[in-house]
Amino acid sequence: MVHVLNTTDFSSVPISMTWLLFIVGAMVAGFVQGLTGFAFALIAMSFWVWVLPPQIAAPLVVFASVWSHIISLSNEQKHPHLNKTLVLPYLIAGLIGVPLGTYLLHIIQPETFKVVLGIFLLLWCPVMFFSPAFPRLQQSGKLADSLIGFLGGILGGLGGFCGSLPSAWVMLKNLSKQQQRYVLRHFNFGIQLFTLLAYLLQGTLVIQLWPYMAILLISVSFPAILGAKLFYKISETQFKHTVLSLLFASGGFLIFNTLL
């Protein structure tokens, strides 16, 4: 029997606060993914990890991320100069990595999950914030892209974090804003859709999760539409710095809370 949104065996947070964190996390993450094409899992988990074990949060975050991608893609403007060859090396390798991530999901402990997520956020955010230039990385080819895609697939299977490494990579490669969003949006959608199917086949999407999936459909939809429409109107640099600051603080709080 799966305990869904039951804090008695995972957190001392009251039920009302659990629902608040669950819904607010979904709304904020939906908006950010609609705007940037990635980071749903990172932001949602920054809220949900306090009240949900990873075995419950992971399938919910993947489901909500897939839904927000569907909404965002339906509101995306067409760009003829962007084509599938840009994202295929990431996507093909990422699909290979997903099964390993879904396997790790069933053996990882909640406290370990918190520490790993917190450390990753503390290391990843400064790199993304300063965006240092590395000429050799900018000249790297499809093999390096495939390796990043494979690692992203593992993180996707582990809990929907497939966009974390690719987002840092495409920025370090100094791709244009449109290219970055194109790679991240289509890679994340493909990997998370495959991960969702893997969860379904493995029995991870148990019937007890369905009511909360319905709530996610409502909570994510409008913020994702708003984010997708604001992409072409808001300064990417300012928004990126705001999001990274929030994620960095979340990583610090996760580590602090775990070590107490």
C-alpha positions in Angstrom: 0.0 0.0 0.0 1.4 3.4 -1.0 1.1 6.3 1.4 0.1 9.3 -0.6 0.5 12.8 0.9 0.6 11.2 4.3 3.1 12.9 6.5 3.0 10.7 9.5 5.8 8.5 8.3 7.9 11.1 6.5 7.4 14.6 7.9 5.9 16.4 10.9 4.4 19.1 8.7 0.6 19.5 9.2 -1.6 18.2 6.4 -2.7 21.7 5.5 0.9 22.8 5.0 1.6 19.6 3.0 -1.2 20.5 0.5 0.0 24.1 0.4 3.6 23.1 -0.5 2.3 20.5 -3.0 0.1 23.0 -4.9 2.4 26.0 -4.7 5.4 23.9 -5.8 3.4 22.6 -8.8 2.4 26.2 -9.8 5.8 27.7 -9.5 7.5 24.8 -11.3 4.9 24.9 -14.1 5.5 28.5 -14.7 9.3 28.2 -14.8 9.1 25.2 -17.2 6.7 27.0 -19.4 9.1 29.9 -19.5 12.5 28.2 -19.8 11.7 24.6 -21.1 13.3 22.9 -18.0 13.6 22.9 -14.2 10.1 21.6 -13.3 11.5 18.7 -11.2 14.2 20.8 -9.5 11.7 23.5 -8.4 8.8 21.2 -7.6 11.1 18.9 -5.6 12.5 21.9 -3.7 8.9 22.2 -2.2 7.8 18.5 -2.2 10.9 16.9 -0.8 10.0 18.3 2.6 6.7 16.4 2.8 6.8 13.6 0.3 9.2 10.6 0.0 10.9 10.3 -3.4 9.0 7.2 -4.4 5.8 9.2 -4.3 7.2 12.6 -5.5 9.1 11.2 -8.5 6.1 9.8 -10.5 4.0 12.9 -9.7 6.8 15.3 -10.8 7.3 13.4 -14.0 3.6 13.3 -14.8 3.2 17.0 -14.1 6.3 17.9 -16.1 5.0 16.0 -19.1 1.7 17.8 -18.9 3.3 21.2 -18.6 5.5 20.4 -21.7 2.4 19.5 -23.7 0.9 22.9 -22.8 4.1 24.8 -23.5 4.7 23.1 -26.8 1.1 23.9 -27.9 1.9 27.6 -27.2 5.4 27.6 -28.8 6.2 29.7 -31.9 7.6 27.9 -34.9 11.3 28.4 -35.7 12.3 27.0 -39.2 16.0 27.3 -38.5 15.8 24.8 -35.6 15.7 21.1 -36.5 15.6 17.7 -34.8 19.3 17.0 -35.5 20.1 19.5 -32.7 18.4 17.4 -30.1 18.7 13.8 -31.4 22.1 12.9 -29.8 20.8 14.0 -26.4 17.5 12.2 -26.8 18.7 8.8 -28.1 21.4 8.5 -25.4 19.0 9.8 -22.7 16.4 7.1 -23.5 19.1 4.5 -22.8 19.8 6.0 -19.4 16.2 6.2 -18.2 15.9 2.5 -17.1 18.9 2.8 -14.9 17.4 5.8 -13.2 14.1 4.1 -12.6 15.9 1.2 -11.0 17.8 3.5 -8.7 14.5 5.2 -7.6 13.4 2.0 -5.8 16.6 1.6 -3.8 17.5 5.1 -2.8 16.7 6.3 0.8 14.8 9.6 1.4 17.7 11.2 3.4 20.2 10.2 0.7 17.9 11.7 -1.9 17.8 15.0 0.0 21.6 15.2 0.3 22.2 14.4 -3.3 19.6 16.9 -4.5 21.0 19.6 -2.2 24.6 19.1 -3.2 23.7 19.1 -6.8 21.8 22.4 -6.5 24.7 24.0 -4.6 27.2 23.0 -7.3 25.0 23.5 -10.4 23.6 26.9 -9.7 26.8 28.9 -9.4 28.0 27.3 -12.7 24.8 28.3 -14.4 24.9 31.8 -12.8 28.3 32.8 -14.0 28.1 30.9 -17.3 31.9 30.7 -17.8 33.3 30.4 -21.3 35.2 27.2 -22.2 36.2 27.2 -25.9 36.8 23.4 -25.9 33.4 22.7 -24.6 31.9 25.0 -27.2 33.6 23.0 -29.9 32.6 19.6 -28.6 30.6 17.4 -30.9 27.8 14.9 -30.9 29.6 12.3 -28.7 29.9 14.7 -25.8 26.2 15.7 -26.3 25.3 12.1 -26.1 27.1 11.5 -22.8 25.3 14.5 -21.3 22.0 13.1 -22.6 22.8 9.7 -21.1 23.4 11.2 -17.7 20.3 13.3 -18.1 18.3 10.2 -18.8 19.5 8.6 -15.6 18.5 11.7 -13.6 15.2 11.7 -15.4 14.4 8.1 -14.4 15.4 8.9 -10.9 12.9 11.7 -10.5 12.4 13.8 -13.6 15.7 15.8 -13.3 16.7 15.1 -16.9 17.1 18.8 -17.8 19.6 19.6 -15.1 22.9 18.6 -16.8 21.8 19.4 -20.4 20.7 22.9 -19.3 24.2 23.6 -17.9 25.8 22.0 -20.9 24.0 23.9 -23.6 24.7 27.1 -21.8 28.4 26.3 -21.4 28.4 25.5 -25.1 27.1 29.1 -25.7 24.1 28.1 -27.8 21.7 30.8 -28.6 18.6 31.4 -26.4 16.3 29.8 -28.9 18.6 26.8 -29.4 18.9 26.2 -25.7 15.2 26.2 -25.2 14.6 24.0 -28.2 17.1 21.3 -27.0 15.8 21.4 -23.4 12.1 21.4 -24.2 12.2 18.5 -26.7 14.8 16.5 -24.8 12.9 16.9 -21.5 9.6 16.0 -23.0 10.9 12.9 -24.7 12.8 11.6 -21.7 10.0 12.3 -19.2 7.4 10.8 -21.4 9.5 7.6 -21.7 10.0 7.7 -17.9 6.3 8.0 -17.3 5.7 4.9 -19.5 8.4 3.1 -17.6 6.8 4.0 -14.3 3.5 2.7 -15.7 4.9 -0.6 -16.7 6.7 -1.0 -13.4 3.6 -0.4 -11.4 4.9 2.9 -10.0 1.8 4.8 -11.1 -0.5 3.2 -8.6 -4.2 4.1 -8.4 -3.7 6.0 -5.2 -1.8 8.6 -7.1 -4.6 9.4 -9.6 -6.5 12.0 -7.5 -3.3 14.0 -7.0 -2.5 13.8 -10.7 -5.9 15.4 -11.3 -5.0 18.2 -8.9 -1.7 18.6 -10.7 -3.6 19.0 -14.0 -5.4 22.0 -12.5 -2.4 23.5 -10.6 0.1 23.3 -13.5 -2.0 24.3 -16.5 -2.4 28.1 -16.1 1.1 28.8 -14.8 2.6 26.8 -17.7 0.5 28.7 -20.3 1.5 32.0 -18.6 5.2 31.1 -18.6 5.1 30.0 -22.3 3.6 33.3 -23.3 6.0 35.4 -21.3 9.1 33.7 -22.7 9.3 36.3 -25.6 8.7 39.3 -23.3 10.8 38.8 -20.2 14.6 39.2 -19.9 16.1 35.8 -19.9 19.1 36.9 -17.8 17.1 38.5 -15.0 14.7 35.5 -14.8 17.6 33.0 -14.9 19.4 34.7 -12.0 16.2 34.8 -10.0 15.5 31.1 -10.5 19.1 30.1 -9.8 19.1 32.1 -6.6 15.9 30.3 -5.5 17.3 26.9 -6.3 20.6 27.6 -4.6 18.8 28.6 -1.4 16.7 25.5 -1.7 19.8 23.3 -1.9 21.3 25.0 1.1 18.1 24.4 3.1 18.0 20.8 2.1 21.5 20.1 3.3 20.9 22.0 6.5 17.7 20.2 7.3 19.2 16.8 6.6 22.3 17.4 8.8 20.2 18.5 11.8 
